[in-house]
Amino acid sequence: MNNGFCVILTKDRLYQGIALYRSLIHNVKAMKFNMYILCIDEDAYSILKQLNLVDTTVFHISEIAEESLIQKKIERRANEFCWTMKPVFLQFILDRYPHIDRVTYLDADLCFFSDPAAIFFDAPHADILLTIHDFVDHLRHAENDCGRYNSGFISFRRSPTSENCLRWWKENCLIWCYDRTENGKFGDQKYLDLMPHIFSGVSEIKTPGVNIAPWNQSKFKFSIQNSSVYVNNSPLIFYHFCGLRIVNSAQIALTLTESSLISIIHTPYFHILNDIINSISAIRPGFQGYFIEEGRVAVAKYYPLKM
C-alpha cells in the first residue's frame, strides 16, 4: 500500500512540522510513504524547498488555491484558514497522485515514537479512520464543544466513500470554519462527529498508543521498554504536543492547563526541536519561527529548550 501523509504549515509551525517529518522517517518501517506539505506563507515554503527533504513534495498555497480559497485566506485567521484547507489538500493529493492508496492528515504538533503502520493494519477495510479525543473524566464535557474526534489525525482510503466525505467536509468548511463554538460547530473538527452517521466505512481507531495528549495523558503510565516508549503495556505510536509553543531559541511553553512535563517524551522532543532550530539558522540566519498567543501567556508553563 502506498501511503501519503499530509501536513499544512505556516512559518510559526515550521520547526514542529520538520520534527514531525523526522519522526516519521525514523519510525516508519512497515510501509512505503510520501510526505506532502502545504505551505501557507513564503517563509515556510522557501525554507522547505531549500532543505529538500527526502520523499517529500512541498506545495505553495498559490499552487492549489482557487479564487474562493484566496478569499477565505483574507477573511479568516491563519489557524482557521489552515483548518479550512485540510479537506481541500487531502482531496488534492488523491486527485494529483493516483498511486496513493491512502492519505492521512497530520497536525504539525504530532510526533511519532513508533511505526504507525499498526493503525492501518488493524483496520484494513476502513475507508475513513477517525481519532477519538479520549478525554479524562473531568474533561469529558469538552466533547460538547470540540467534538468526540480530533482532526489532528484523520485518514482516507481511496474510495468513492472517501471522495464523497471529503467533498462534504470541504463544502462545510468553506461555509463555516472558525476558532469558536457556534450552533454545534467548532472549526473543521466538529464536522467529524457527523461522518459516521452520514457515510459508511467510517471507523474509530482502536489501536492503543494513539493520540496520547495533555487532555488524556493522566490515564496512562509511561515507561521505557526495549529502548521504546510505552504507554501502559503498548508502544506509544504518537503523542500530540497540543498547546506546546516554541517561545524562542531557548524556551518552550506548555500553554494548556492540563499540560505537564513527561521527561521521556518531552526531553527527546526538545532535543529534536533544538537541532532543527540550529539547522535552519545555519541556512537562513535571522529566521524566527516562534510564537505564543497573547491569551495563553498567563497560564503557560515555561521550560528550557535544552534540558
C-alpha positions in Angstrom: 0.0 0.0 0.0 1.3 3.5 -0.9 0.6 6.0 1.9 0.6 9.7 1.7 1.0 11.8 4.9 -0.1 15.5 4.7 0.6 18.5 6.9 -0.2 22.2 6.5 2.4 24.6 7.7 2.9 28.3 8.5 6.3 29.7 9.4 5.5 29.5 13.1 4.8 25.8 12.8 7.8 25.0 10.6 10.1 23.7 13.4 7.4 21.3 14.6 6.5 20.3 11.1 10.1 19.2 10.4 10.2 17.4 13.8 7.0 15.5 12.7 8.7 14.6 9.4 11.8 13.4 11.1 9.8 11.2 13.5 8.1 9.5 10.5 11.3 8.9 8.7 12.8 7.4 11.8 9.8 5.2 12.7 8.0 4.1 9.6 9.4 0.7 8.6 6.5 -1.5 7.5 5.1 0.6 4.6 6.1 2.9 1.9 5.1 6.6 2.3 5.5 10.0 0.8 5.2 13.3 2.7 3.1 16.2 1.2 3.5 19.6 2.8 1.3 22.6 2.0 2.9 26.0 2.9 0.6 28.9 3.7 3.4 31.5 3.6 6.6 32.2 1.6 9.0 31.7 4.6 7.8 28.1 5.2 7.9 27.3 1.5 11.3 28.7 0.7 13.0 27.1 3.7 11.5 23.7 3.0 12.4 23.9 -0.7 16.0 24.7 0.4 16.0 21.7 2.8 15.0 19.3 0.0 13.6 16.7 2.4 13.7 13.1 1.1 10.4 11.6 -0.1 8.7 14.9 0.4 6.8 17.2 -2.0 6.2 20.8 -1.0 3.4 23.0 -2.3 2.8 26.7 -2.0 -0.7 27.8 -1.3 -0.8 29.5 -4.7 -0.5 26.1 -6.4 -3.8 24.8 -5.2 -5.9 27.7 -4.1 -8.7 28.8 -6.3 -10.3 32.2 -6.0 -12.8 31.2 -3.4 -10.0 29.9 -1.2 -7.9 33.0 -1.5 -10.8 35.0 -0.3 -11.1 32.7 2.8 -7.4 33.3 3.5 -8.2 37.0 3.7 -11.3 36.6 5.8 -10.1 34.0 8.3 -7.3 33.9 10.9 -4.2 31.8 10.0 -5.2 28.8 12.0 -8.8 28.9 10.7 -7.6 29.0 7.1 -5.3 26.0 7.8 -8.2 24.1 9.2 -10.3 25.1 6.1 -7.6 23.7 3.9 -7.5 20.2 5.4 -10.1 18.5 3.2 -9.0 20.6 0.2 -5.4 19.4 0.5 -6.4 15.8 1.1 -8.6 15.7 -2.0 -5.9 17.5 -4.0 -3.4 14.8 -3.1 -5.8 11.9 -4.0 -6.5 13.7 -7.4 -2.9 14.5 -8.2 -1.3 11.2 -7.2 -3.4 8.2 -8.4 -0.8 5.7 -7.0 -1.6 6.8 -3.4 -3.9 4.3 -1.8 -4.5 6.1 1.5 -3.9 9.7 2.5 -3.6 10.8 6.1 -3.7 14.3 7.5 -1.3 15.1 10.5 -1.2 18.1 12.7 2.3 19.7 12.8 2.5 19.2 16.6 2.3 15.4 16.4 5.4 13.3 17.0 5.7 9.6 16.2 7.5 7.3 18.7 6.9 4.0 16.8 5.6 2.8 13.5 2.0 4.0 12.7 1.5 1.1 10.3 -0.3 -0.8 13.0 -3.1 1.8 12.8 -3.8 0.8 9.2 -3.2 -2.9 9.6 -5.8 -3.0 12.4 -8.5 -1.6 10.1 -7.6 -2.6 6.5 -11.1 -2.2 5.1 -12.0 1.1 6.7 -12.5 4.0 4.2 -12.2 6.7 6.9 -10.3 6.5 10.2 -11.2 8.9 13.0 -9.2 9.5 16.2 -11.1 9.9 19.4 -10.0 12.6 21.9 -10.4 10.1 24.8 -10.7 12.9 27.4 -10.1 12.1 31.1 -13.3 12.1 33.1 -13.2 15.6 34.4 -12.7 17.0 30.8 -15.4 14.8 29.2 -17.7 17.8 28.9 -15.2 19.3 26.4 -16.6 16.9 23.7 -19.7 19.0 23.6 -17.6 21.9 22.3 -14.7 20.5 20.3 -16.1 17.0 19.4 -15.6 13.4 20.1 -12.9 13.2 17.3 -9.7 15.0 16.9 -8.8 16.2 13.4 -5.1 16.1 14.1 -5.0 12.6 12.6 -7.6 11.6 10.1 -7.2 9.1 7.3 -8.9 8.4 4.0 -8.6 5.3 1.9 -9.0 5.9 -1.9 -12.7 5.1 -2.5 -16.0 6.7 -3.6 -17.0 7.0 0.1 -13.8 9.0 0.9 -14.3 11.2 -2.1 -17.9 12.0 -1.1 -16.9 12.6 2.5 -14.0 14.9 1.6 -16.3 16.8 -0.7 -18.9 17.2 2.0 -16.3 18.2 4.6 -14.8 20.7 2.2 -18.1 22.3 1.4 -18.9 22.7 5.1 -15.5 24.2 5.9 -15.8 26.7 3.2 -19.1 27.9 4.6 -18.0 27.9 8.3 -14.7 27.1 9.9 -13.8 29.4 12.8 -11.9 29.1 16.1 -15.1 29.2 18.2 -18.1 27.2 19.1 -21.3 28.1 17.4 -24.5 26.2 16.8 -22.9 22.8 17.3 -19.8 23.6 15.2 -16.2 24.2 16.1 -13.5 24.8 13.4 -13.1 21.9 10.9 -13.4 19.4 13.8 -16.9 19.1 15.0 -18.0 18.1 11.5 -16.2 14.8 12.1 -18.8 13.8 14.7 -21.4 13.6 11.8 -19.2 11.5 9.5 -20.2 8.1 11.0 -23.9 8.9 10.7 -23.7 10.1 7.1 -21.1 7.8 5.5 -20.4 4.1 5.6 -16.9 2.7 6.1 -16.1 5.1 8.9 -14.2 3.6 11.8 -12.7 4.8 15.1 -9.0 3.9 15.6 -8.8 1.2 18.2 -5.0 0.8 18.1 -3.5 1.6 21.5 -0.9 4.3 21.9 -2.6 6.7 19.5 -3.2 10.4 20.2 -1.9 10.5 23.7 -2.1 14.2 24.6 -2.4 16.6 27.6 -6.1 16.0 27.8 -5.7 12.3 28.5 -2.1 11.6 29.5 -3.0 11.2 33.2 -4.8 7.9 32.2 -1.5 6.3 31.3 1.7 5.0 32.8 4.7 5.9 30.7 7.8 3.7 30.7 10.8 2.7 28.6 10.8 -0.9 27.4 13.3 -2.3 25.0 14.5 1.2 24.2 11.0 2.3 23.2 8.4 4.5 24.9 5.4 2.6 26.2 2.0 3.7 27.5 0.7 1.1 29.9 1.6 -2.1 28.0 1.6 -0.8 24.5 4.1 1.1 22.4 3.4 4.8 22.1 2.7 5.4 18.5 2.3 9.2 18.6 2.0 11.9 21.1 0.1 15.1 20.3 2.0 18.1 21.7 -1.1 20.3 21.6 -0.5 23.6 23.2 3.3 23.4 23.1 4.8 26.7 21.8 8.4 27.5 20.9 8.8 30.9 22.6 12.4 31.5 21.4 15.6 29.5 20.8 16.0 28.8 24.5 12.5 28.4 25.8 9.4 26.2 25.4 5.9 26.9 26.8 3.2 24.4 27.6 0.0 26.5 27.3 -2.8 24.1 28.1 -3.8 24.0 31.8 -3.7 20.1 31.6 -0.2 20.0 30.3 2.6 18.6 32.4 6.1 17.6 31.5 6.8 13.9 30.9 10.5 13.7 30.7 10.8 10.5 28.5 8.5 12.2 25.9 9.3 15.9 26.1 13.1 15.7 26.6 13.8 14.0 23.3 11.3 16.2 21.5 13.0 19.3 22.9 16.4 17.9 21.6 14.9 17.4 18.2 13.5 20.9 18.1 16.7 22.5 19.3 18.6 20.7 16.5 16.1 21.8 13.9 16.3 25.4 15.1 20.1 25.3 14.8 19.9 23.7 11.3 17.6 26.3 9.9 19.5 29.1 11.5 22.6 27.9 9.6 20.9 28.2 6.2 18.5 31.1 7.0 20.1 33.4 9.5 17.6 35.6 11.2 14.6 33.4 10.7 12.5 33.1 13.8 9.6 30.7 13.7 8.5 31.4 17.2 5.1 32.4 18.6 2.8 32.3 21.7 -0.7 33.7 21.6 -1.2 36.6 24.0 -4.2 35.0 25.7 -2.1 31.9 26.7 0.8 33.7 28.3 -0.9 33.8 31.8 -1.5 30.0 32.0 1.7 28.9 30.3 4.4 26.8 32.0 7.9 27.6 30.7 10.8 25.2 30.3 14.3 25.5 28.9 14.6 24.0 25.4 18.0 22.5 26.3 17.3 20.0 29.1 
